[in-house]
């Protein structure tokens, strides 16, 4: 038995093969990510626009310490 012999690992035959992702699944994932990005963008834009008013109303109510 040679030390330089090319031995393949035993687990190689037991490894699962990657399954291809269908175009339909890819489209649904892309649509979901796009919807999440749009919702996050709208929430952030609304916060920038109305954030000071929200904070001042919390100050009036004595709840600004929660922020």
Beta strands, then each sheet from edge to edge (+ up, - down):
end
